[in-house]
Amino acid sequence: MKEENFKGHIAMAGANVFWGAMPPAAKIAMVSGGIAPIVVTDLRFFGAMVLFWLISLFCKKEPVEPKDMMRLFGAAMLAIVLNQGCFIFGVKLTSPVDASIIATSMPLIAMVLSAFFLKEPVSGKKVTGIALGATGALLLIAGSSYQGSAPSGNGNPILGDVLVLLAQCSYALYFVLFKGFVSKYSIITIMKWMFTYSFLCALPFSYNELMGTEWLEMAPEVIASLAVVVVGGTFISYLLVIVGQRNLRPTVGAMYNYVQPVISCSVAVFMGMDTLNFPKLASVLLIAAGVYLVSASPTRKEMEEKLLKEG
């Protein structure tokens, strides 16, 4: 495996480990602390924005071309604002199980978009890998403790499902359209502007909730949970995602979406909230096999070189 690819795999695995471990921390903040989901989301944007700007003070100043500021805005809308916003409101209207199942569509969407925009080949190995990964993720979801959950009384399952699907489409589109662009500037420069735009876009919708939250009365465990969400699940994760995006094909990077339910399950087992059984072990093996097959599938360049040799 090339060093760049190895770095990309480690980065995407690390990002999804943080994302997979984030739900328990966010749940503590929302249930024990009584914090609204939109407030948690805006805190992620604000906290990451502040951290990236602070780090940028110690880095070499890097001017951004005016035309690229608009591209950064577009990247922020797709990767953060629409992705996070649609998912949170979608989960509120539908059931967690439906949302989790729909989330498994992201690698498939990324494969289709990569074929359309980047002319990446859709090989049998790649399709098989995505199918194996999806099967493993669905196997985990089917056996999860959330299976009996349903949307709240004011839920709208159809609209919720559509919003969750839009969240997957926006993130897959970001992965495909901005693969080349994210190499133009440093990771810190890209992230500080993306999260600045995201925070400003989300603030009008969360302002009243932010002002109405009793910040000074929060328990230490709630503050610690928010710190995990902001620092680990947002700041570090998005740093790692850029590294993965620079070094992996969009379909390969998207396959790591299947790692999240594995991590969530592992955290639940570690905390005594769930037990380890054969279906869970089988799902891990299926996801690992899926990631391997998609990674091993030939790139467009490799297929073109093969055709030239054969010709």
C-alpha positions, 0 to 999 in steps of 0.5 A: 500500500502506498504511503499516501493511501495508508495515511488516508486510511488511518485518517478516515478510520480515526475520524470515524472512530471519533464520530462513532464514539460521539453519540453517547457524549452528545446524549449525555449533554442533551438528556442530562443537561437538557441541551437542544440538539440545534444548540449542540450542533451550533456549539460544534461549529463555534468551538471548532471555528475558535480552535482552528482560528487559534491554531492559525495564529501560530501558522504561516499566514495564508491568503485565500483568493476571493473566488476560493472564498466562495468555494469554501462557502460551498464546501461548508454548506455541503459538508457541514451545514446541510449535512449536519442540519438535515441529519439532525432535523431528519432524526427528530422526525423519523426513527433512529433505526430508519436514519441509521439505515438510510445513512448506509447509502452514502458510499453508494451515492459517492460511487455514483457521483464519482462515476459521473463527475470524476469518471471513476470506474464502477467495477464489480469489486467496488460494488461487491465491497459496498454491498458487503459493508452495507450488509455489515452495517445493517446487521449491526443496526438490526440487532441494536437496542434502538430497534424498538424506537420510533419518532416522537408524536409530532414526527413526520417519518417520510419527511425525516427520511428524505432529510436524512437522505439529503444529508448523505447526498450533500456529504457525498457531493462534497467528497467528490466535488472538492477532492482536488480543491482541499489540496490547494490550501493548508488544512487549518486555512480550509477548516477555519473558513468552513466552520466560520461560514457554518457557524454564521449560517446556523446562528440565526436558527439557534440564537434563541436556544443558545440565549435560553440555555442555562450555561452556568448551571451545567454539571461537570459531566455535561461540560465534559461531554460537550468538550468531547463532542466539540474537540474529538467529534468535530475539531479532530475529526474534520482535521482527519477527514481532510487528510483522508480526502486528499489521499483517498478516492471519494468512494474509498473515503465514504466506505468508512461511514460503515465504521461508525456503527461498529464504534458506537456498538463497541462503546456501548459494549464497553459501557455495559449498555450492550453485549458482544455476540456473533452477529456483531463480530460478523458485521465487523468482518463484513465491513472490513472486507468491504473497505478492502475490496473498494480500496483494492478496486482499480482507479481510472488511471490504472484501468486506462494504463491497462487498456493501453498495454492491452492495445 
